Amino acid sequence: MLPLTLLRTAVYHPMLVELKNGETYNGHLISCDNFMNIHLRDVICTSRDGDRFWKIPECYIRGNTIKYLRLPEDVLGLVKEDTNEKPTRSGPPTRRPFRGRGDGGRGGHGGRSGGPGDHRKGGGGGGRGGHQGSRGGGRGGQQGGQLRQGR
């Protein structure tokens, strides 16, 4: 089971968070994100030496400052229920068709230089041997080997 899965299941449950600097926060988890940043409500903050306490209505904690989280036992059971309810896909995995950027690529014209027909207007061709005369490919745009017209 992944830590973020466990944390997402623990939303609206009480938890204890200890930070790397030693401070602890007790409160109810409201939300979390992929960076393990968490938002707590009805929080009691304890100083690192344990002498001072603060009651805070809401608190946001950045994920990279967290040393550990302590969750209630019943949250672990909820995670197992959630994983059993997920539908599983049957059959082979499907591949999505490639969607590139225009007509570029080995030997094509166009690509990043703009829309179709840009190679006739003097724009750069696609990569690796586009329509650029004897200069070889380019990276699009108007630099380097432009087409010479009228010779």
C-alpha positions as CSV (number, residue, x, y, z in Angstrom):
1,M,0.0,0.0,0.0
2,L,1.3,3.4,-0.9
3,P,1.7,6.2,1.7
4,L,-0.4,8.7,-0.4
5,T,-3.2,6.1,-0.7
6,L,-3.2,5.7,3.1
7,L,-3.2,9.5,3.5
8,R,-6.1,10.1,1.1
9,T,-8.1,7.5,2.9
10,A,-7.5,9.3,6.2
11,V,-9.3,12.5,5.2
12,Y,-11.6,13.7,7.9
13,H,-9.9,11.5,10.5
14,P,-7.8,12.7,13.4
15,M,-4.0,12.4,13.0
16,L,-0.7,13.4,14.6
17,V,2.0,15.0,12.5
18,E,5.6,15.3,13.7
19,L,7.8,17.7,11.8
20,K,11.6,17.4,11.2
21,N,12.1,20.3,13.6
22,G,10.3,18.4,16.5
23,E,7.0,20.3,16.6
24,T,3.9,18.1,16.6
25,Y,0.4,18.9,15.2
26,N,-2.8,17.1,16.3
27,G,-5.8,17.7,14.2
28,H,-8.3,16.4,11.6
29,L,-7.0,15.9,8.1
30,I,-9.0,18.0,5.6
31,S,-7.0,17.5,2.4
32,C,-3.7,16.3,1.0
33,D,-1.9,16.5,-2.4
34,N,0.7,14.5,-4.3
35,F,3.5,16.3,-2.6
36,M,2.1,15.2,0.8
37,N,1.2,18.8,1.7
38,I,-1.6,18.5,4.2
39,H,-4.3,20.8,5.5
40,L,-5.5,20.2,9.1
41,R,-8.4,21.6,11.1
42,D,-8.9,22.0,14.9
43,V,-5.2,21.7,15.5
44,I,-3.2,21.6,18.7
45,C,0.4,22.5,18.1
46,T,3.1,21.4,20.6
47,S,6.5,23.0,20.7
48,R,9.6,20.7,20.2
49,D,10.4,20.8,23.9
50,G,6.7,20.0,24.8
51,D,6.4,23.1,27.1
52,R,4.1,25.2,24.9
53,F,0.8,24.5,23.3
54,W,-1.3,26.4,20.7
55,K,-4.8,25.9,19.5
56,I,-5.1,26.7,15.8
57,P,-8.4,26.6,13.8
58,E,-6.6,25.6,10.6
59,C,-3.1,24.7,9.5
60,Y,-1.3,23.9,6.3
61,I,1.9,21.8,6.5
62,R,4.3,21.4,3.6
63,G,5.0,17.8,2.8
64,N,8.8,17.9,2.9
65,T,8.9,19.1,6.5
66,I,7.0,16.0,7.8
67,K,9.0,13.4,9.7
68,Y,6.1,11.0,10.4
69,L,2.3,10.7,10.6
70,R,0.4,8.8,13.1
71,L,-3.1,7.6,12.0
72,P,-5.9,5.7,13.8
73,E,-6.0,1.9,13.3
74,D,-9.4,2.0,11.6
75,V,-8.0,3.9,8.7
76,L,-5.9,0.9,7.7
77,G,-9.1,-1.2,7.4
78,L,-10.7,1.5,5.3
79,V,-7.8,1.3,2.8
80,K,-8.2,-2.4,2.4
81,E,-11.9,-1.9,1.6
82,D,-11.2,0.8,-1.0
83,T,-8.6,-1.4,-2.8
84,N,-11.2,-4.3,-3.0
85,E,-13.8,-2.0,-4.5
86,K,-11.7,-0.8,-7.4
87,P,-12.7,-2.4,-10.7
88,T,-9.9,-4.2,-12.6
89,R,-9.4,-3.9,-16.3
90,S,-9.5,-7.1,-18.3
91,G,-7.7,-7.7,-21.6
92,P,-4.5,-6.5,-23.0
93,P,-3.4,-2.9,-22.4
94,T,-4.4,-0.6,-25.3
95,R,-1.8,1.7,-26.9
96,R,-2.7,5.2,-27.9
97,P,-1.8,6.3,-31.4
98,F,1.2,8.7,-31.7
99,R,0.3,12.3,-32.1
100,G,3.3,14.4,-33.1
101,R,3.7,18.0,-34.1
102,G,2.8,18.3,-37.7
103,D,4.5,16.7,-40.7
104,G,8.1,16.9,-39.5
105,G,10.3,14.1,-38.6
106,R,12.9,12.3,-40.7
107,G,12.8,13.8,-44.2
108,G,9.4,15.5,-43.9
109,H,8.7,19.2,-44.4
110,G,6.8,21.4,-42.0
111,G,6.7,20.3,-38.4
112,R,7.4,23.0,-35.9
113,S,7.9,25.7,-38.4
114,G,4.2,26.3,-38.8
115,G,1.3,25.0,-40.7
116,P,1.3,22.9,-43.9
117,G,3.0,24.5,-46.8
118,D,5.5,26.6,-44.7
119,H,8.4,25.0,-46.4
120,R,7.4,26.8,-49.6
121,K,7.5,30.2,-47.9
122,G,11.1,29.9,-46.7
123,G,10.4,28.4,-43.3
124,G,12.6,25.7,-41.9
125,G,11.7,22.1,-42.6
126,G,11.2,19.3,-40.1
127,G,14.1,17.7,-38.3
128,R,16.8,15.5,-39.9
129,G,17.0,16.2,-43.6
130,G,13.9,18.3,-44.2
131,H,13.4,20.3,-47.3
132,Q,16.4,22.6,-46.9
133,G,18.5,22.1,-49.9
134,S,22.0,20.9,-49.3
135,R,22.1,22.2,-45.7
136,G,20.5,19.1,-44.1
137,G,17.9,19.3,-41.5
138,G,17.2,22.1,-39.1
139,R,15.2,22.9,-36.0
140,G,12.5,24.8,-37.8
141,G,12.1,28.6,-38.1
142,Q,14.0,30.8,-40.5
143,Q,17.6,30.3,-39.4
144,G,20.4,28.5,-41.4
145,G,19.6,26.9,-44.7
146,Q,16.7,28.8,-46.2
147,L,15.4,27.9,-49.6
148,R,16.7,30.0,-52.4
149,Q,14.1,31.2,-54.8
150,G,14.7,32.7,-58.3
151,R,18.0,31.0,-59.1
